[in-house]
Amino acid sequence: MVQLFLSIAAHFRRRMEQFRAIKDYADDQSGWRRDPLSHPDLATMNERELADLPFEPTRVCRC
């Protein structure tokens, strides 16, 4: 009976670790939504390409 309980507890522990990993990945990927200027594509652009982007200061939120 104890072995069954430990087996179920280990299963739930693995599932919770998977959910945490998915959540952490989602947080890393959507961090640029809070700060559009930190988007990964902007880091790869040169200065000329950055200068061609439309920029509206009212849409940049420092929340």
mmJSON file of the N, C-alpha and C atoms, coordinates in Angstrom:
{"data_MODEL":{"atom_site":{
"group_PDB":["ATOM","ATOM","ATOM","ATOM","ATOM","ATOM","ATOM","ATOM","ATOM","ATOM","ATOM","ATOM","ATOM","ATOM","ATOM","ATOM","ATOM","ATOM","ATOM","ATOM","ATOM","ATOM","ATOM","ATOM","ATOM","ATOM","ATOM","ATOM","ATOM","ATOM","ATOM","ATOM","ATOM","ATOM","ATOM","ATOM","ATOM","ATOM","ATOM","ATOM","ATOM","ATOM","ATOM","ATOM","ATOM","ATOM","ATOM","ATOM","ATOM","ATOM","ATOM","ATOM","ATOM","ATOM","ATOM","ATOM","ATOM","ATOM","ATOM","ATOM","ATOM","ATOM","ATOM","ATOM","ATOM","ATOM","ATOM","ATOM","ATOM","ATOM","ATOM","ATOM","ATOM","ATOM","ATOM","ATOM","ATOM","ATOM","ATOM","ATOM","ATOM","ATOM","ATOM","ATOM","ATOM","ATOM","ATOM","ATOM","ATOM","ATOM","ATOM","ATOM","ATOM","ATOM","ATOM","ATOM","ATOM","ATOM","ATOM","ATOM","ATOM","ATOM","ATOM","ATOM","ATOM","ATOM","ATOM","ATOM","ATOM","ATOM","ATOM","ATOM","ATOM","ATOM","ATOM","ATOM","ATOM","ATOM","ATOM","ATOM","ATOM","ATOM","ATOM","ATOM","ATOM","ATOM","ATOM","ATOM","ATOM","ATOM","ATOM","ATOM","ATOM","ATOM","ATOM","ATOM","ATOM","ATOM","ATOM","ATOM","ATOM","ATOM","ATOM","ATOM","ATOM","ATOM","ATOM","ATOM","ATOM","ATOM","ATOM","ATOM","ATOM","ATOM","ATOM","ATOM","ATOM","ATOM","ATOM","ATOM","ATOM","ATOM","ATOM","ATOM","ATOM","ATOM","ATOM","ATOM","ATOM","ATOM","ATOM","ATOM","ATOM","ATOM","ATOM","ATOM","ATOM","ATOM","ATOM","ATOM","ATOM","ATOM","ATOM","ATOM","ATOM","ATOM","ATOM","ATOM","ATOM"],
"id":[1,2,3,4,5,6,7,8,9,10,11,12,13,14,15,16,17,18,19,20,21,22,23,24,25,26,27,28,29,30,31,32,33,34,35,36,37,38,39,40,41,42,43,44,45,46,47,48,49,50,51,52,53,54,55,56,57,58,59,60,61,62,63,64,65,66,67,68,69,70,71,72,73,74,75,76,77,78,79,80,81,82,83,84,85,86,87,88,89,90,91,92,93,94,95,96,97,98,99,100,101,102,103,104,105,106,107,108,109,110,111,112,113,114,115,116,117,118,119,120,121,122,123,124,125,126,127,128,129,130,131,132,133,134,135,136,137,138,139,140,141,142,143,144,145,146,147,148,149,150,151,152,153,154,155,156,157,158,159,160,161,162,163,164,165,166,167,168,169,170,171,172,173,174,175,176,177,178,179,180,181,182,183,184,185,186,187,188,189],
"type_symbol":["N","C","C","N","C","C","N","C","C","N","C","C","N","C","C","N","C","C","N","C","C","N","C","C","N","C","C","N","C","C","N","C","C","N","C","C","N","C","C","N","C","C","N","C","C","N","C","C","N","C","C","N","C","C","N","C","C","N","C","C","N","C","C","N","C","C","N","C","C","N","C","C","N","C","C","N","C","C","N","C","C","N","C","C","N","C","C","N","C","C","N","C","C","N","C","C","N","C","C","N","C","C","N","C","C","N","C","C","N","C","C","N","C","C","N","C","C","N","C","C","N","C","C","N","C","C","N","C","C","N","C","C","N","C","C","N","C","C","N","C","C","N","C","C","N","C","C","N","C","C","N","C","C","N","C","C","N","C","C","N","C","C","N","C","C","N","C","C","N","C","C","N","C","C","N","C","C","N","C","C","N","C","C","N","C","C","N","C","C"],
"label_atom_id":["N","CA","C","N","CA","C","N","CA","C","N","CA","C","N","CA","C","N","CA","C","N","CA","C","N","CA","C","N","CA","C","N","CA","C","N","CA","C","N","CA","C","N","CA","C","N","CA","C","N","CA","C","N","CA","C","N","CA","C","N","CA","C","N","CA","C","N","CA","C","N","CA","C","N","CA","C","N","CA","C","N","CA","C","N","CA","C","N","CA","C","N","CA","C","N","CA","C","N","CA","C","N","CA","C","N","CA","C","N","CA","C","N","CA","C","N","CA","C","N","CA","C","N","CA","C","N","CA","C","N","CA","C","N","CA","C","N","CA","C","N","CA","C","N","CA","C","N","CA","C","N","CA","C","N","CA","C","N","CA","C","N","CA","C","N","CA","C","N","CA","C","N","CA","C","N","CA","C","N","CA","C","N","CA","C","N","CA","C","N","CA","C","N","CA","C","N","CA","C","N","CA","C","N","CA","C","N","CA","C","N","CA","C","N","CA","C","N","CA","C"],
"label_alt_id":[null,null,null,null,null,null,null,null,null,null,null,null,null,null,null,null,null,null,null,null,null,null,null,null,null,null,null,null,null,null,null,null,null,null,null,null,null,null,null,null,null,null,null,null,null,null,null,null,null,null,null,null,null,null,null,null,null,null,null,null,null,null,null,null,null,null,null,null,null,null,null,null,null,null,null,null,null,null,null,null,null,null,null,null,null,null,null,null,null,null,null,null,null,null,null,null,null,null,null,null,null,null,null,null,null,null,null,null,null,null,null,null,null,null,null,null,null,null,null,null,null,null,null,null,null,null,null,null,null,null,null,null,null,null,null,null,null,null,null,null,null,null,null,null,null,null,null,null,null,null,null,null,null,null,null,null,null,null,null,null,null,null,null,null,null,null,null,null,null,null,null,null,null,null,null,null,null,null,null,null,null,null,null,null,null,null,null,null,null],
"label_comp_id":["MET","MET","MET","VAL","VAL","VAL","GLN","GLN","GLN","LEU","LEU","LEU","PHE","PHE","PHE","LEU","LEU","LEU","SER","SER","SER","ILE","ILE","ILE","ALA","ALA","ALA","ALA","ALA","ALA","HIS","HIS","HIS","PHE","PHE","PHE","ARG","ARG","ARG","ARG","ARG","ARG","ARG","ARG","ARG","MET","MET","MET","GLU","GLU","GLU","GLN","GLN","GLN","PHE","PHE","PHE","ARG","ARG","ARG","ALA","ALA","ALA","ILE","ILE","ILE","LYS","LYS","LYS","ASP","ASP","ASP","TYR","TYR","TYR","ALA","ALA","ALA","ASP","ASP","ASP","ASP","ASP","ASP","GLN","GLN","GLN","SER","SER","SER","GLY","GLY","GLY","TRP","TRP","TRP","ARG","ARG","ARG","ARG","ARG","ARG","ASP","ASP","ASP","PRO","PRO","PRO","LEU","LEU","LEU","SER","SER","SER","HIS","HIS","HIS","PRO","PRO","PRO","ASP","ASP","ASP","LEU","LEU","LEU","ALA","ALA","ALA","THR","THR","THR","MET","MET","MET","ASN","ASN","ASN","GLU","GLU","GLU","ARG","ARG","ARG","GLU","GLU","GLU","LEU","LEU","LEU","ALA","ALA","ALA","ASP","ASP","ASP","LEU","LEU","LEU","PRO","PRO","PRO","PHE","PHE","PHE","GLU","GLU","GLU","PRO","PRO","PRO","THR","THR","THR","ARG","ARG","ARG","VAL","VAL","VAL","CYS","CYS","CYS","ARG","ARG","ARG","CYS","CYS","CYS"],
"label_asym_id":["A","A","A","A","A","A","A","A","A","A","A","A","A","A","A","A","A","A","A","A","A","A","A","A","A","A","A","A","A","A","A","A","A","A","A","A","A","A","A","A","A","A","A","A","A","A","A","A","A","A","A","A","A","A","A","A","A","A","A","A","A","A","A","A","A","A","A","A","A","A","A","A","A","A","A","A","A","A","A","A","A","A","A","A","A","A","A","A","A","A","A","A","A","A","A","A","A","A","A","A","A","A","A","A","A","A","A","A","A","A","A","A","A","A","A","A","A","A","A","A","A","A","A","A","A","A","A","A","A","A","A","A","A","A","A","A","A","A","A","A","A","A","A","A","A","A","A","A","A","A","A","A","A","A","A","A","A","A","A","A","A","A","A","A","A","A","A","A","A","A","A","A","A","A","A","A","A","A","A","A","A","A","A","A","A","A","A","A","A"],
"label_entity_id":["1","1","1","1","1","1","1","1","1","1","1","1","1","1","1","1","1","1","1","1","1","1","1","1","1","1","1","1","1","1","1","1","1","1","1","1","1","1","1","1","1","1","1","1","1","1","1","1","1","1","1","1","1","1","1","1","1","1","1","1","1","1","1","1","1","1","1","1","1","1","1","1","1","1","1","1","1","1","1","1","1","1","1","1","1","1","1","1","1","1","1","1","1","1","1","1","1","1","1","1","1","1","1","1","1","1","1","1","1","1","1","1","1","1","1","1","1","1","1","1","1","1","1","1","1","1","1","1","1","1","1","1","1","1","1","1","1","1","1","1","1","1","1","1","1","1","1","1","1","1","1","1","1","1","1","1","1","1","1","1","1","1","1","1","1","1","1","1","1","1","1","1","1","1","1","1","1","1","1","1","1","1","1","1","1","1","1","1","1"],
"label_seq_id":[1,1,1,2,2,2,3,3,3,4,4,4,5,5,5,6,6,6,7,7,7,8,8,8,9,9,9,10,10,10,11,11,11,12,12,12,13,13,13,14,14,14,15,15,15,16,16,16,17,17,17,18,18,18,19,19,19,20,20,20,21,21,21,22,22,22,23,23,23,24,24,24,25,25,25,26,26,26,27,27,27,28,28,28,29,29,29,30,30,30,31,31,31,32,32,32,33,33,33,34,34,34,35,35,35,36,36,36,37,37,37,38,38,38,39,39,39,40,40,40,41,41,41,42,42,42,43,43,43,44,44,44,45,45,45,46,46,46,47,47,47,48,48,48,49,49,49,50,50,50,51,51,51,52,52,52,53,53,53,54,54,54,55,55,55,56,56,56,57,57,57,58,58,58,59,59,59,60,60,60,61,61,61,62,62,62,63,63,63],
"pdbx_PDB_ins_code":[null,null,null,null,null,null,null,null,null,null,null,null,null,null,null,null,null,null,null,null,null,null,null,null,null,null,null,null,null,null,null,null,null,null,null,null,null,null,null,null,null,null,null,null,null,null,null,null,null,null,null,null,null,null,null,null,null,null,null,null,null,null,null,null,null,null,null,null,null,null,null,null,null,null,null,null,null,null,null,null,null,null,null,null,null,null,null,null,null,null,null,null,null,null,null,null,null,null,null,null,null,null,null,null,null,null,null,null,null,null,null,null,null,null,null,null,null,null,null,null,null,null,null,null,null,null,null,null,null,null,null,null,null,null,null,null,null,null,null,null,null,null,null,null,null,null,null,null,null,null,null,null,null,null,null,null,null,null,null,null,null,null,null,null,null,null,null,null,null,null,null,null,null,null,null,null,null,null,null,null,null,null,null,null,null,null,null,null,null],
"Cartn_x":[0.824,0.0,0.874,1.937,2.851,3.54,3.902,4.561,3.65,2.369,1.395,1.324,1.259,1.209,2.466,3.633,4.878,4.955,4.435,4.411,3.523,2.353,1.445,2.047,2.661,3.288,4.425,5.216,6.306,5.755,4.662,4.032,3.579,2.907,2.439,3.603,4.67,5.845,6.459,6.563,7.085,6.183,4.877,3.934,4.051,4.2,4.337,5.632,6.706,7.956,7.796,7.036,6.782,5.979,4.959,4.162,4.993,5.869,6.744,7.683,8.211,9.115,8.378,7.15,6.362,6.069,5.714,5.4,6.641,7.79,9.02,9.371,9.183,9.469,8.527,7.252,6.28,6.607,7.031,7.398,8.594,9.572,10.746,10.373,9.469,9.101,8.183,7.366,6.413,6.887,8.105,8.613,8.668,8.873,8.934,7.562,6.498,5.161,4.977,5.602,5.544,6.458,7.566,8.53,8.884,8.163,8.39,9.811,10.518,11.877,12.878,12.446,13.343,13.055,12.361,12.039,13.335,13.457,14.697,15.07,14.1,14.414,15.098,14.794,15.437,16.93,17.31,18.728,19.549,18.902,19.632,19.68,18.932,18.88,20.044,20.473,21.506,20.826,21.616,21.065,20.165,20.5,19.679,18.299,18.274,16.993,16.161,16.809,16.092,15.506,16.223,15.753,14.52,14.347,13.2,11.926,12.027,10.845,9.925,8.618,7.691,7.756,7.695,7.806,6.75,5.896,4.891,5.159,5.647,5.994,4.804,3.593,2.423,2.139,2.649,2.401,3.433,4.522,5.554,5.155,4.866,4.383,5.482,5.787,6.779,6.063,5.201,4.392,5.17],
"Cartn_y":[-1.186,0.0,1.258,1.212,2.349,2.535,1.454,1.509,2.168,1.859,2.469,3.979,4.38,5.803,6.517,5.932,6.555,6.654,5.658,5.662,6.791,6.955,8.027,9.386,9.532,10.796,11.151,10.164,10.416,10.845,10.236,10.611,12.074,12.465,13.846,14.827,14.428,15.291,15.539,14.468,14.63,15.527,15.36,16.191,17.66,17.933,19.32,19.938,19.163,19.662,19.986,19.167,19.445,20.729,20.919,22.132,23.366,23.255,24.388,24.711,23.687,23.908,24.582,24.165,24.788,26.232,26.497,27.86,28.745,28.234,29.01,29.325,28.37,28.596,29.656,29.566,30.548,31.938,32.028,33.327,33.917,33.077,33.562,34.051,33.342,33.687,34.909,35.143,36.248,37.465,37.449,38.614,39.851,39.673,40.813,41.446,40.731,41.326,42.453,42.341,43.429,44.569,44.248,45.253,44.966,45.587,45.282,45.575,46.452,46.787,45.686,44.672,43.556,42.324,42.501,41.386,40.803,39.493,38.867,39.256,39.524,39.915,41.278,42.148,43.467,43.353,42.365,42.187,41.774,41.167,40.709,41.754,42.837,43.864,44.84,45.357,46.39,47.754,48.814,50.136,50.652,50.339,50.798,50.133,48.842,48.144,48.646,48.917,49.452,50.83,51.625,52.965,52.92,51.858,51.735,51.263,50.831,50.345,51.5,51.28,52.316,52.351,53.526,53.664,54.623,54.158,54.985,54.996,56.107,56.156,55.848,56.119,55.852,54.367,53.534,52.097,51.359,51.994,51.36,51.572,50.494,50.55,50.113,50.908,50.547,50.092,49.096,48.605,47.632],
"Cartn_z":[0.0,0.0,0.0,0.79,0.847,-0.495,-1.14,-2.444,-3.476,-3.429,-4.345,-4.108,-2.859,-2.528,-2.999,-2.776,-3.215,-4.737,-5.411,-6.869,-7.393,-6.806,-7.216,-6.893,-5.736,-5.356,-6.314,-6.714,-7.654,-9.012,-9.43,-10.697,-10.659,-9.597,-9.489,-9.378,-8.719,-8.608,-9.988,-10.811,-12.178,-13.012,-12.883,-13.645,-13.243,-11.96,-11.501,-12.021,-12.087,-12.641,-14.123,-14.838,-16.258,-16.419,-15.601,-15.684,-15.348,-14.357,-14.02,-15.179,-15.821,-16.952,-18.104,-18.374,-19.436,-19.084,-17.833,-17.403,-17.489,-17.064,-17.143,-18.59,-19.481,-20.891,-21.454,-21.089,-21.572,-21.041,-19.791,-19.228,-19.961,-20.287,-21.014,-22.401,-23.051,-24.42,-24.49,-23.481,-23.546,-22.773,-22.28,-21.557,-22.431,-23.716,-24.614,-24.813,-24.46,-24.584,-23.582,-22.423,-21.446,-21.845,-22.48,-22.922,-24.377,-25.322,-26.737,-27.201,-26.533,-26.956,-26.608,-25.862,-25.536,-26.404,-27.503,-28.399,-28.966,-29.047,-29.526,-30.96,-31.8,-33.176,-33.229,-32.292,-32.279,-31.988,-31.221,-30.882,-32.1,-33.09,-34.272,-35.381,-35.235,-36.282,-36.155,-37.298,-37.251,-37.091,-36.977,-36.688,-37.808,-39.037,-40.162,-40.136,-39.849,-39.769,-38.6,-37.476,-36.32,-36.62,-37.388,-37.717,-38.617,-39.379,-40.274,-39.571,-38.335,-37.621,-37.233,-37.335,-36.845,-35.317,-34.776,-33.314,-32.82,-31.934,-31.297,-29.796,-29.261,-27.839,-26.939,-27.377,-26.527,-26.371,-27.292,-27.217,-26.388,-26.059,-25.237,-23.783,-23.127,-21.741,-20.793,-19.817,-18.794,-17.534,-17.671,-16.548,-15.709],
"occupancy":[1.0,1.0,1.0,1.0,1.0,1.0,1.0,1.0,1.0,1.0,1.0,1.0,1.0,1.0,1.0,1.0,1.0,1.0,1.0,1.0,1.0,1.0,1.0,1.0,1.0,1.0,1.0,1.0,1.0,1.0,1.0,1.0,1.0,1.0,1.0,1.0,1.0,1.0,1.0,1.0,1.0,1.0,1.0,1.0,1.0,1.0,1.0,1.0,1.0,1.0,1.0,1.0,1.0,1.0,1.0,1.0,1.0,1.0,1.0,1.0,1.0,1.0,1.0,1.0,1.0,1.0,1.0,1.0,1.0,1.0,1.0,1.0,1.0,1.0,1.0,1.0,1.0,1.0,1.0,1.0,1.0,1.0,1.0,1.0,1.0,1.0,1.0,1.0,1.0,1.0,1.0,1.0,1.0,1.0,1.0,1.0,1.0,1.0,1.0,1.0,1.0,1.0,1.0,1.0,1.0,1.0,1.0,1.0,1.0,1.0,1.0,1.0,1.0,1.0,1.0,1.0,1.0,1.0,1.0,1.0,1.0,1.0,1.0,1.0,1.0,1.0,1.0,1.0,1.0,1.0,1.0,1.0,1.0,1.0,1.0,1.0,1.0,1.0,1.0,1.0,1.0,1.0,1.0,1.0,1.0,1.0,1.0,1.0,1.0,1.0,1.0,1.0,1.0,1.0,1.0,1.0,1.0,1.0,1.0,1.0,1.0,1.0,1.0,1.0,1.0,1.0,1.0,1.0,1.0,1.0,1.0,1.0,1.0,1.0,1.0,1.0,1.0,1.0,1.0,1.0,1.0,1.0,1.0,1.0,1.0,1.0,1.0,1.0,1.0],
"B_iso_or_equiv":[0.0,0.0,0.0,0.0,0.0,0.0,0.0,0.0,0.0,0.0,0.0,0.0,0.0,0.0,0.0,0.0,0.0,0.0,0.0,0.0,0.0,0.0,0.0,0.0,0.0,0.0,0.0,0.0,0.0,0.0,0.0,0.0,0.0,0.0,0.0,0.0,0.0,0.0,0.0,0.0,0.0,0.0,0.0,0.0,0.0,0.0,0.0,0.0,0.0,0.0,0.0,0.0,0.0,0.0,0.0,0.0,0.0,0.0,0.0,0.0,0.0,0.0,0.0,0.0,0.0,0.0,0.0,0.0,0.0,0.0,0.0,0.0,0.0,0.0,0.0,0.0,0.0,0.0,0.0,0.0,0.0,0.0,0.0,0.0,0.0,0.0,0.0,0.0,0.0,0.0,0.0,0.0,0.0,0.0,0.0,0.0,0.0,0.0,0.0,0.0,0.0,0.0,0.0,0.0,0.0,0.0,0.0,0.0,0.0,0.0,0.0,0.0,0.0,0.0,0.0,0.0,0.0,0.0,0.0,0.0,0.0,0.0,0.0,0.0,0.0,0.0,0.0,0.0,0.0,0.0,0.0,0.0,0.0,0.0,0.0,0.0,0.0,0.0,0.0,0.0,0.0,0.0,0.0,0.0,0.0,0.0,0.0,0.0,0.0,0.0,0.0,0.0,0.0,0.0,0.0,0.0,0.0,0.0,0.0,0.0,0.0,0.0,0.0,0.0,0.0,0.0,0.0,0.0,0.0,0.0,0.0,0.0,0.0,0.0,0.0,0.0,0.0,0.0,0.0,0.0,0.0,0.0,0.0,0.0,0.0,0.0,0.0,0.0,0.0],
"pdbx_formal_charge":[null,null,null,null,null,null,null,null,null,null,null,null,null,null,null,null,null,null,null,null,null,null,null,null,null,null,null,null,null,null,null,null,null,null,null,null,null,null,null,null,null,null,null,null,null,null,null,null,null,null,null,null,null,null,null,null,null,null,null,null,null,null,null,null,null,null,null,null,null,null,null,null,null,null,null,null,null,null,null,null,null,null,null,null,null,null,null,null,null,null,null,null,null,null,null,null,null,null,null,null,null,null,null,null,null,null,null,null,null,null,null,null,null,null,null,null,null,null,null,null,null,null,null,null,null,null,null,null,null,null,null,null,null,null,null,null,null,null,null,null,null,null,null,null,null,null,null,null,null,null,null,null,null,null,null,null,null,null,null,null,null,null,null,null,null,null,null,null,null,null,null,null,null,null,null,null,null,null,null,null,null,null,null,null,null,null,null,null,null],
"auth_seq_id":[1,1,1,2,2,2,3,3,3,4,4,4,5,5,5,6,6,6,7,7,7,8,8,8,9,9,9,10,10,10,11,11,11,12,12,12,13,13,13,14,14,14,15,15,15,16,16,16,17,17,17,18,18,18,19,19,19,20,20,20,21,21,21,22,22,22,23,23,23,24,24,24,25,25,25,26,26,26,27,27,27,28,28,28,29,29,29,30,30,30,31,31,31,32,32,32,33,33,33,34,34,34,35,35,35,36,36,36,37,37,37,38,38,38,39,39,39,40,40,40,41,41,41,42,42,42,43,43,43,44,44,44,45,45,45,46,46,46,47,47,47,48,48,48,49,49,49,50,50,50,51,51,51,52,52,52,53,53,53,54,54,54,55,55,55,56,56,56,57,57,57,58,58,58,59,59,59,60,60,60,61,61,61,62,62,62,63,63,63],
"auth_comp_id":["MET","MET","MET","VAL","VAL","VAL","GLN","GLN","GLN","LEU","LEU","LEU","PHE","PHE","PHE","LEU","LEU","LEU","SER","SER","SER","ILE","ILE","ILE","ALA","ALA","ALA","ALA","ALA","ALA","HIS","HIS","HIS","PHE","PHE","PHE","ARG","ARG","ARG","ARG","ARG","ARG","ARG","ARG","ARG","MET","MET","MET","GLU","GLU","GLU","GLN","GLN","GLN","PHE","PHE","PHE","ARG","ARG","ARG","ALA","ALA","ALA","ILE","ILE","ILE","LYS","LYS","LYS","ASP","ASP","ASP","TYR","TYR","TYR","ALA","ALA","ALA","ASP","ASP","ASP","ASP","ASP","ASP","GLN","GLN","GLN","SER","SER","SER","GLY","GLY","GLY","TRP","TRP","TRP","ARG","ARG","ARG","ARG","ARG","ARG","ASP","ASP","ASP","PRO","PRO","PRO","LEU","LEU","LEU","SER","SER","SER","HIS","HIS","HIS","PRO","PRO","PRO","ASP","ASP","ASP","LEU","LEU","LEU","ALA","ALA","ALA","THR","THR","THR","MET","MET","MET","ASN","ASN","ASN","GLU","GLU","GLU","ARG","ARG","ARG","GLU","GLU","GLU","LEU","LEU","LEU","ALA","ALA","ALA","ASP","ASP","ASP","LEU","LEU","LEU","PRO","PRO","PRO","PHE","PHE","PHE","GLU","GLU","GLU","PRO","PRO","PRO","THR","THR","THR","ARG","ARG","ARG","VAL","VAL","VAL","CYS","CYS","CYS","ARG","ARG","ARG","CYS","CYS","CYS"],
"auth_asym_id":["A","A","A","A","A","A","A","A","A","A","A","A","A","A","A","A","A","A","A","A","A","A","A","A","A","A","A","A","A","A","A","A","A","A","A","A","A","A","A","A","A","A","A","A","A","A","A","A","A","A","A","A","A","A","A","A","A","A","A","A","A","A","A","A","A","A","A","A","A","A","A","A","A","A","A","A","A","A","A","A","A","A","A","A","A","A","A","A","A","A","A","A","A","A","A","A","A","A","A","A","A","A","A","A","A","A","A","A","A","A","A","A","A","A","A","A","A","A","A","A","A","A","A","A","A","A","A","A","A","A","A","A","A","A","A","A","A","A","A","A","A","A","A","A","A","A","A","A","A","A","A","A","A","A","A","A","A","A","A","A","A","A","A","A","A","A","A","A","A","A","A","A","A","A","A","A","A","A","A","A","A","A","A","A","A","A","A","A","A"],
"auth_atom_id":["N","CA","C","N","CA","C","N","CA","C","N","CA","C","N","CA","C","N","CA","C","N","CA","C","N","CA","C","N","CA","C","N","CA","C","N","CA","C","N","CA","C","N","CA","C","N","CA","C","N","CA","C","N","CA","C","N","CA","C","N","CA","C","N","CA","C","N","CA","C","N","CA","C","N","CA","C","N","CA","C","N","CA","C","N","CA","C","N","CA","C","N","CA","C","N","CA","C","N","CA","C","N","CA","C","N","CA","C","N","CA","C","N","CA","C","N","CA","C","N","CA","C","N","CA","C","N","CA","C","N","CA","C","N","CA","C","N","CA","C","N","CA","C","N","CA","C","N","CA","C","N","CA","C","N","CA","C","N","CA","C","N","CA","C","N","CA","C","N","CA","C","N","CA","C","N","CA","C","N","CA","C","N","CA","C","N","CA","C","N","CA","C","N","CA","C","N","CA","C","N","CA","C","N","CA","C","N","CA","C","N","CA","C","N","CA","C","N","CA","C"],
"pdbx_PDB_model_num":[1,1,1,1,1,1,1,1,1,1,1,1,1,1,1,1,1,1,1,1,1,1,1,1,1,1,1,1,1,1,1,1,1,1,1,1,1,1,1,1,1,1,1,1,1,1,1,1,1,1,1,1,1,1,1,1,1,1,1,1,1,1,1,1,1,1,1,1,1,1,1,1,1,1,1,1,1,1,1,1,1,1,1,1,1,1,1,1,1,1,1,1,1,1,1,1,1,1,1,1,1,1,1,1,1,1,1,1,1,1,1,1,1,1,1,1,1,1,1,1,1,1,1,1,1,1,1,1,1,1,1,1,1,1,1,1,1,1,1,1,1,1,1,1,1,1,1,1,1,1,1,1,1,1,1,1,1,1,1,1,1,1,1,1,1,1,1,1,1,1,1,1,1,1,1,1,1,1,1,1,1,1,1,1,1,1,1,1,1]
}}}
